[in-house]
Amino acid sequence: MLGAGTTALQKEIDRARHSDERLVLAFVDVDEFKATNDRLGHAAGDAVLRDVVDTIRAKLRSYDPVVRVGGDEFICALSGIDLEMGHRRFAEIGEVLLAKDNISLSVGLAALQRGETLAELSARGDAALFEVKHDHREVRAQEMGGRQP
Protein backbone atom coordinates (compact mmCIF):
# COMPACT_ATOMS: atom_id res chain seq x y z
CA MET A 1 0.00 0.00 0.00
CA LEU A 2 1.61 3.21 -1.14
CA GLY A 3 0.92 6.80 -2.01
CA ALA A 4 -2.48 8.41 -1.83
CA GLY A 5 -4.09 5.37 -0.20
CA THR A 6 -1.63 5.34 2.67
CA THR A 7 -2.04 9.09 3.07
CA ALA A 8 -5.84 8.81 3.21
CA LEU A 9 -5.73 6.05 5.82
CA GLN A 10 -3.14 7.88 7.92
CA LYS A 11 -5.30 11.03 7.82
CA GLU A 12 -8.21 9.01 9.21
CA ILE A 13 -6.02 7.69 12.04
CA ASP A 14 -4.80 11.23 12.79
CA ARG A 15 -8.36 12.55 12.73
CA ALA A 16 -9.53 9.77 15.08
CA ARG A 17 -6.72 10.55 17.51
CA HIS A 18 -7.38 14.27 17.39
CA SER A 19 -11.10 13.94 18.01
CA ASP A 20 -10.82 10.87 20.29
CA GLU A 21 -13.14 8.98 17.95
CA ARG A 22 -13.20 5.33 17.17
CA LEU A 23 -11.85 4.02 13.86
CA VAL A 24 -12.20 0.65 12.19
CA LEU A 25 -10.26 -0.56 9.18
CA ALA A 26 -12.06 -3.11 7.03
CA PHE A 27 -9.91 -5.39 4.89
CA VAL A 28 -12.08 -6.56 2.01
CA ASP A 29 -11.33 -9.40 -0.41
CA VAL A 30 -13.57 -10.53 -3.27
CA ASP A 31 -14.06 -14.28 -2.92
CA GLU A 32 -13.16 -16.48 -5.90
CA PHE A 33 -12.13 -13.46 -7.95
CA LYS A 34 -9.33 -15.24 -9.80
CA ALA A 35 -11.77 -17.97 -10.85
CA THR A 36 -14.16 -15.31 -12.19
CA ASN A 37 -11.35 -13.68 -14.17
CA ASP A 38 -10.15 -17.05 -15.51
CA ARG A 39 -13.63 -18.29 -16.39
CA LEU A 40 -15.27 -15.12 -17.73
CA GLY A 41 -12.33 -12.90 -18.68
CA HIS A 42 -10.81 -9.70 -17.38
CA ALA A 43 -13.67 -7.48 -18.57
CA ALA A 44 -16.06 -9.47 -16.38
CA GLY A 45 -13.59 -9.27 -13.49
CA ASP A 46 -13.33 -5.51 -13.92
CA ALA A 47 -17.14 -5.28 -13.85
CA VAL A 48 -17.18 -7.26 -10.59
CA LEU A 49 -14.63 -4.89 -9.03
CA ARG A 50 -16.61 -1.83 -10.14
CA ASP A 51 -19.79 -3.33 -8.68
CA VAL A 52 -18.06 -4.13 -5.39
CA VAL A 53 -16.65 -0.60 -5.05
CA ASP A 54 -19.94 1.02 -6.10
CA THR A 55 -21.82 -1.03 -3.49
CA ILE A 56 -19.27 -0.29 -0.77
CA ARG A 57 -19.37 3.43 -1.57
CA ALA A 58 -23.19 3.42 -1.58
CA LYS A 59 -23.29 1.85 1.89
CA LEU A 60 -20.47 3.89 3.48
CA ARG A 61 -20.29 7.62 4.04
CA SER A 62 -18.95 9.77 1.21
CA TYR A 63 -15.83 10.64 3.21
CA ASP A 64 -14.92 7.06 4.23
CA PRO A 65 -11.80 6.18 2.20
CA VAL A 66 -11.90 3.04 0.06
CA VAL A 67 -8.35 2.14 -0.98
CA ARG A 68 -7.48 -0.58 -3.48
CA VAL A 69 -4.42 -2.45 -2.21
CA GLY A 70 -4.35 -5.45 -4.53
CA GLY A 71 -6.12 -6.95 -7.49
CA ASP A 72 -9.29 -7.71 -5.56
CA GLU A 73 -8.43 -6.34 -2.13
CA PHE A 74 -9.50 -3.08 -0.56
CA ILE A 75 -9.09 -1.31 2.78
CA CYS A 76 -11.88 0.92 4.02
CA ALA A 77 -11.53 3.31 6.96
CA LEU A 78 -14.69 3.92 8.98
CA SER A 79 -14.42 6.61 11.63
CA GLY A 80 -16.67 6.95 14.63
CA ILE A 81 -17.79 3.33 14.74
CA ASP A 82 -16.90 0.19 16.69
CA LEU A 83 -16.27 -3.36 15.49
CA GLU A 84 -19.90 -4.40 15.95
CA MET A 85 -21.17 -1.60 13.75
CA GLY A 86 -18.43 -2.36 11.20
CA HIS A 87 -19.53 -6.00 11.10
CA ARG A 88 -23.15 -4.96 10.57
CA ARG A 89 -22.28 -2.51 7.83
CA PHE A 90 -20.18 -5.04 5.89
CA ALA A 91 -22.75 -7.81 6.43
CA GLU A 92 -25.25 -5.52 4.71
CA ILE A 93 -22.82 -4.82 1.87
CA GLY A 94 -22.21 -8.56 1.50
CA GLU A 95 -25.93 -9.32 1.42
CA VAL A 96 -26.53 -6.73 -1.31
CA LEU A 97 -23.70 -8.07 -3.48
CA LEU A 98 -24.73 -11.68 -2.99
CA ALA A 99 -28.37 -10.99 -3.83
CA LYS A 100 -27.64 -8.70 -6.77
CA ASP A 101 -24.68 -10.40 -8.47
CA ASN A 102 -23.83 -13.55 -6.49
CA ILE A 103 -20.59 -11.90 -5.34
CA SER A 104 -19.30 -12.82 -1.90
CA LEU A 105 -16.75 -10.98 0.18
CA SER A 106 -14.40 -11.85 3.00
CA VAL A 107 -13.95 -8.98 5.43
CA GLY A 108 -11.50 -8.69 8.33
CA LEU A 109 -11.94 -5.81 10.74
CA ALA A 110 -9.56 -4.16 13.18
CA ALA A 111 -10.30 -1.29 15.57
CA LEU A 112 -7.64 1.32 16.20
CA GLN A 113 -5.99 0.98 19.59
CA ARG A 114 -4.31 3.75 21.54
CA GLY A 115 -0.81 4.49 20.21
CA GLU A 116 -1.12 2.04 17.31
CA THR A 117 0.51 2.86 13.98
CA LEU A 118 -1.08 2.36 10.57
CA ALA A 119 1.34 -0.55 9.99
CA GLU A 120 0.31 -2.23 13.25
CA LEU A 121 -3.40 -1.70 12.63
CA SER A 122 -3.00 -2.97 9.07
CA ALA A 123 -1.20 -6.10 10.27
CA ARG A 124 -4.08 -6.89 12.66
CA GLY A 125 -6.68 -6.22 9.95
CA ASP A 126 -4.82 -8.41 7.48
CA ALA A 127 -4.64 -11.19 10.09
CA ALA A 128 -8.40 -10.87 10.69
CA LEU A 129 -9.01 -11.16 6.93
CA PHE A 130 -6.74 -14.21 6.73
CA GLU A 131 -8.75 -15.87 9.50
CA VAL A 132 -12.07 -15.13 7.78
CA LYS A 133 -10.78 -16.49 4.45
CA HIS A 134 -9.50 -19.63 6.22
CA ASP A 135 -12.93 -20.15 7.78
CA HIS A 136 -14.60 -19.70 4.36
CA ARG A 137 -12.29 -22.32 2.82
CA GLU A 138 -13.18 -24.80 5.58
CA VAL A 139 -16.90 -24.25 5.01
CA ARG A 140 -16.51 -24.73 1.24
CA ALA A 141 -14.48 -27.92 1.83
CA GLN A 142 -17.23 -29.27 4.08
CA GLU A 143 -19.82 -28.43 1.43
CA MET A 144 -17.73 -30.36 -1.11
CA GLY A 145 -17.59 -33.44 1.11
CA GLY A 146 -14.23 -32.70 2.68
CA ARG A 147 -12.34 -31.94 -0.55
CA GLN A 148 -10.38 -28.70 -0.62
CA PRO A 149 -11.67 -26.24 -3.24
C-alpha positions as CSV (number, residue, x, y, z in Angstrom):
1,M,0.0,0.0,0.0
2,L,1.6,3.2,-1.1
3,G,0.9,6.8,-2.0
4,A,-2.5,8.4,-1.8
5,G,-4.1,5.4,-0.2
6,T,-1.6,5.3,2.7
7,T,-2.0,9.1,3.1
8,A,-5.8,8.8,3.2
9,L,-5.7,6.0,5.8
10,Q,-3.1,7.9,7.9
11,K,-5.3,11.0,7.8
12,E,-8.2,9.0,9.2
13,I,-6.0,7.7,12.0
14,D,-4.8,11.2,12.8
15,R,-8.4,12.5,12.7
16,A,-9.5,9.8,15.1
17,R,-6.7,10.5,17.5
18,H,-7.4,14.3,17.4
19,S,-11.1,13.9,18.0
20,D,-10.8,10.9,20.3
21,E,-13.1,9.0,18.0
22,R,-13.2,5.3,17.2
23,L,-11.8,4.0,13.9
24,V,-12.2,0.6,12.2
25,L,-10.3,-0.6,9.2
26,A,-12.1,-3.1,7.0
27,F,-9.9,-5.4,4.9
28,V,-12.1,-6.6,2.0
29,D,-11.3,-9.4,-0.4
30,V,-13.6,-10.5,-3.3
31,D,-14.1,-14.3,-2.9
32,E,-13.2,-16.5,-5.9
33,F,-12.1,-13.5,-7.9
34,K,-9.3,-15.2,-9.8
35,A,-11.8,-18.0,-10.9
36,T,-14.2,-15.3,-12.2
37,N,-11.4,-13.7,-14.2
38,D,-10.2,-17.0,-15.5
39,R,-13.6,-18.3,-16.4
40,L,-15.3,-15.1,-17.7
41,G,-12.3,-12.9,-18.7
42,H,-10.8,-9.7,-17.4
43,A,-13.7,-7.5,-18.6
44,A,-16.1,-9.5,-16.4
45,G,-13.6,-9.3,-13.5
46,D,-13.3,-5.5,-13.9
47,A,-17.1,-5.3,-13.9
48,V,-17.2,-7.3,-10.6
49,L,-14.6,-4.9,-9.0
50,R,-16.6,-1.8,-10.1
51,D,-19.8,-3.3,-8.7
52,V,-18.1,-4.1,-5.4
53,V,-16.7,-0.6,-5.1
54,D,-19.9,1.0,-6.1
55,T,-21.8,-1.0,-3.5
56,I,-19.3,-0.3,-0.8
57,R,-19.4,3.4,-1.6
58,A,-23.2,3.4,-1.6
59,K,-23.3,1.9,1.9
60,L,-20.5,3.9,3.5
61,R,-20.3,7.6,4.0
62,S,-19.0,9.8,1.2
63,Y,-15.8,10.6,3.2
64,D,-14.9,7.1,4.2
65,P,-11.8,6.2,2.2
66,V,-11.9,3.0,0.1
67,V,-8.4,2.1,-1.0
68,R,-7.5,-0.6,-3.5
69,V,-4.4,-2.4,-2.2
70,G,-4.4,-5.4,-4.5
71,G,-6.1,-7.0,-7.5
72,D,-9.3,-7.7,-5.6
73,E,-8.4,-6.3,-2.1
74,F,-9.5,-3.1,-0.6
75,I,-9.1,-1.3,2.8
76,C,-11.9,0.9,4.0
77,A,-11.5,3.3,7.0
78,L,-14.7,3.9,9.0
79,S,-14.4,6.6,11.6
80,G,-16.7,7.0,14.6
81,I,-17.8,3.3,14.7
82,D,-16.9,0.2,16.7
83,L,-16.3,-3.4,15.5
84,E,-19.9,-4.4,15.9
85,M,-21.2,-1.6,13.7
86,G,-18.4,-2.4,11.2
87,H,-19.5,-6.0,11.1
88,R,-23.1,-5.0,10.6
89,R,-22.3,-2.5,7.8
90,F,-20.2,-5.0,5.9
91,A,-22.7,-7.8,6.4
92,E,-25.3,-5.5,4.7
93,I,-22.8,-4.8,1.9
94,G,-22.2,-8.6,1.5
95,E,-25.9,-9.3,1.4
96,V,-26.5,-6.7,-1.3
97,L,-23.7,-8.1,-3.5
98,L,-24.7,-11.7,-3.0
99,A,-28.4,-11.0,-3.8
100,K,-27.6,-8.7,-6.8
101,D,-24.7,-10.4,-8.5
102,N,-23.8,-13.5,-6.5
103,I,-20.6,-11.9,-5.3
104,S,-19.3,-12.8,-1.9
105,L,-16.7,-11.0,0.2
106,S,-14.4,-11.9,3.0
107,V,-14.0,-9.0,5.4
108,G,-11.5,-8.7,8.3
109,L,-11.9,-5.8,10.7
110,A,-9.6,-4.2,13.2
111,A,-10.3,-1.3,15.6
112,L,-7.6,1.3,16.2
113,Q,-6.0,1.0,19.6
114,R,-4.3,3.7,21.5
115,G,-0.8,4.5,20.2
116,E,-1.1,2.0,17.3
117,T,0.5,2.9,14.0
118,L,-1.1,2.4,10.6
119,A,1.3,-0.6,10.0
120,E,0.3,-2.2,13.2
121,L,-3.4,-1.7,12.6
122,S,-3.0,-3.0,9.1
123,A,-1.2,-6.1,10.3
124,R,-4.1,-6.9,12.7
125,G,-6.7,-6.2,9.9
126,D,-4.8,-8.4,7.5
127,A,-4.6,-11.2,10.1
128,A,-8.4,-10.9,10.7
129,L,-9.0,-11.2,6.9
130,F,-6.7,-14.2,6.7
131,E,-8.7,-15.9,9.5
132,V,-12.1,-15.1,7.8
133,K,-10.8,-16.5,4.5
134,H,-9.5,-19.6,6.2
135,D,-12.9,-20.1,7.8
136,H,-14.6,-19.7,4.4
137,R,-12.3,-22.3,2.8
138,E,-13.2,-24.8,5.6
139,V,-16.9,-24.2,5.0
140,R,-16.5,-24.7,1.2
141,A,-14.5,-27.9,1.8
142,Q,-17.2,-29.3,4.1
143,E,-19.8,-28.4,1.4
144,M,-17.7,-30.4,-1.1
145,G,-17.6,-33.4,1.1
146,G,-14.2,-32.7,2.7
147,R,-12.3,-31.9,-0.6
148,Q,-10.4,-28.7,-0.6
149,P,-11.7,-26.2,-3.2
